[in-house]
Amino acid sequence: MAAEAEPDIRSAVADHLQGDLRLYRRLYLAEGDLLEAKAALDEILKARIRIPKNEEAPPLLQSLTTAMVVAYARPWVESRGQSVANRTVPGALLRSLTKKQCAIHDFLIAYRNRHIAHSDADILDLHLRLYPDGHSAILRPYRAPFRRTELMDIRRVILKLEDAIENRCVELRCTLPNETWI
């Protein structure tokens, strides 16, 4: 016996408000992404993981850094597939950032694209030596950990963007239906 689909509890929204609703949904998702990025960043700061000189960052630090960068970038990187929300957060929200903070934002997106989400083997200094039963490799580290001051700068960017998102949500709540599921 097939399970019955759950009834949709959402109310219909007038056609002229569909754009606002899709934007609000994206902003709601972005709030969660930034909260996740900030939580990973705070764990890095709290853990105070020591990095021995001339060695790769410990796996925990690499994992938390990856989580932070991926969660931070998610709202700004166009998603694939169908969605009930806009594909990205509007770039206009970046207007609240200083020039330095915009550079940090751009760096994090590029870092996600080049080093975390994709291998970008073209930019790596990778040397392989193959053997019948395996291989050896020399790979110059390209994912250096963020310094504490850089992490604090990133945290300030996240806080500013959280404020900009909340302000935009306040504006949208003035036009969208309230006190009903939409």
Legacy VTK file of the C-alpha trace (Angstrom):
# vtk DataFile Version 3.0
C-alpha trace
ASCII
DATASET POLYDATA
POINTS 182 float
0.000 0.000 0.000
1.449 3.367 -1.028
1.811 5.999 1.659
-0.331 9.071 1.234
1.499 12.311 0.583
1.454 14.853 3.388
-0.945 17.697 2.642
0.738 20.993 1.797
-0.005 23.429 4.639
1.235 26.456 2.710
-1.142 29.152 1.518
-0.935 30.382 -2.037
0.816 33.703 -2.552
-0.272 36.205 -5.207
1.741 36.062 -8.416
3.220 39.528 -7.892
4.694 38.333 -4.533
6.296 35.122 -5.835
9.661 36.840 -6.359
9.682 38.167 -2.809
8.757 34.749 -1.453
11.561 33.019 -3.393
14.021 35.657 -2.112
12.806 35.291 1.473
13.274 31.532 1.268
16.843 31.988 -0.025
17.611 34.466 2.756
16.198 32.042 5.328
18.500 29.310 4.006
21.446 31.739 3.921
20.909 32.564 7.607
21.369 28.888 8.423
24.455 28.636 6.219
26.107 31.628 7.886
25.218 30.275 11.317
26.913 26.999 10.350
29.995 28.829 9.020
30.233 30.886 12.207
29.901 27.749 14.364
32.766 26.029 12.516
34.878 29.194 12.773
34.161 29.471 16.510
35.207 25.835 16.978
38.511 26.564 15.227
39.100 29.554 17.511
38.097 27.606 20.618
40.217 24.528 19.804
43.469 26.499 19.370
44.895 23.646 17.289
48.677 23.818 17.124
50.288 23.440 13.716
53.861 22.134 13.765
56.177 24.050 11.421
56.648 22.590 7.949
53.761 20.176 8.423
50.271 19.995 7.037
47.466 21.301 9.204
45.951 18.591 11.426
42.867 16.824 9.976
40.479 18.387 12.518
41.578 21.883 11.512
41.295 20.997 7.815
37.795 19.598 8.375
36.557 22.614 10.318
38.071 24.981 7.750
36.373 23.089 4.929
33.051 23.189 6.781
33.404 26.921 7.426
34.282 27.828 3.843
31.653 25.587 2.246
28.874 26.841 4.530
29.949 30.467 4.023
30.043 30.157 0.232
26.801 28.184 -0.174
24.481 31.240 -0.373
26.704 32.941 -2.968
27.354 30.006 -5.303
24.593 29.235 -7.772
22.918 25.941 -6.987
21.780 23.403 -9.531
18.403 21.808 -9.911
14.960 23.083 -9.143
14.269 25.034 -6.011
11.487 26.927 -4.285
14.065 29.624 -3.504
16.295 31.927 -5.533
19.534 30.245 -6.570
21.773 32.766 -4.800
21.617 35.590 -2.304
21.525 38.995 -4.033
24.940 40.567 -4.404
23.409 43.837 -3.173
23.799 42.497 0.380
27.562 42.864 -0.043
27.139 46.655 -0.070
27.171 46.551 3.719
30.795 45.330 3.646
33.900 47.495 3.601
36.371 47.163 0.742
38.591 44.914 2.880
35.605 42.774 3.868
34.581 42.437 0.198
38.093 41.197 -0.533
37.724 38.608 2.255
34.359 37.542 0.807
35.850 37.205 -2.692
38.803 35.254 -1.298
36.521 32.786 0.513
34.451 32.160 -2.622
37.584 31.667 -4.731
39.097 29.449 -2.018
35.960 27.309 -2.045
35.982 27.073 -5.843
39.700 26.409 -6.351
40.802 24.454 -3.307
37.841 22.881 -1.567
35.089 22.120 -4.072
37.504 21.377 -6.911
41.039 20.030 -6.917
42.435 22.492 -9.464
45.329 20.171 -10.232
46.637 22.798 -12.681
47.642 25.134 -9.856
49.093 22.456 -7.580
52.796 21.749 -7.430
52.272 17.997 -7.594
54.990 15.480 -8.455
54.203 11.771 -8.642
56.483 8.764 -8.786
54.677 5.577 -9.731
55.623 2.021 -8.726
53.991 -1.256 -9.735
52.412 -1.500 -6.273
51.645 2.152 -5.527
53.053 5.672 -5.680
54.939 8.434 -3.905
53.984 12.072 -4.103
55.349 15.485 -3.373
52.587 18.018 -2.937
53.324 21.490 -1.709
50.583 22.503 0.710
48.125 24.865 -0.869
45.572 24.916 1.938
47.416 26.806 4.603
45.282 27.324 7.705
43.850 30.735 8.449
45.572 32.768 11.140
43.589 33.845 14.175
43.406 37.468 12.966
42.077 36.292 9.595
39.449 34.184 11.338
38.332 37.194 13.352
38.067 39.240 10.126
35.962 36.477 8.545
33.758 36.399 11.634
33.130 40.152 11.313
32.115 39.644 7.661
29.661 36.919 8.691
28.149 39.116 11.403
27.699 42.018 8.998
26.061 39.788 6.402
23.763 38.307 9.035
22.617 41.843 9.853
22.115 42.699 6.166
20.070 39.531 5.642
17.929 40.214 8.705
17.282 43.795 7.557
16.198 42.563 4.117
13.935 39.950 5.740
12.298 42.669 7.830
11.533 44.604 4.619
10.104 41.513 2.911
7.889 40.676 5.879
6.148 44.002 5.272
4.982 42.820 1.817
4.524 39.075 2.326
1.529 37.565 4.133
2.106 37.198 7.877
0.755 34.632 10.324
0.177 31.984 7.679
2.372 29.228 6.216
3.625 30.312 2.820
LINES 1 183
182 0 1 2 3 4 5 6 7 8 9 10 11 12 13 14 15 16 17 18 19 20 21 22 23 24 25 26 27 28 29 30 31 32 33 34 35 36 37 38 39 40 41 42 43 44 45 46 47 48 49 50 51 52 53 54 55 56 57 58 59 60 61 62 63 64 65 66 67 68 69 70 71 72 73 74 75 76 77 78 79 80 81 82 83 84 85 86 87 88 89 90 91 92 93 94 95 96 97 98 99 100 101 102 103 104 105 106 107 108 109 110 111 112 113 114 115 116 117 118 119 120 121 122 123 124 125 126 127 128 129 130 131 132 133 134 135 136 137 138 139 140 141 142 143 144 145 146 147 148 149 150 151 152 153 154 155 156 157 158 159 160 161 162 163 164 165 166 167 168 169 170 171 172 173 174 175 176 177 178 179 180 181
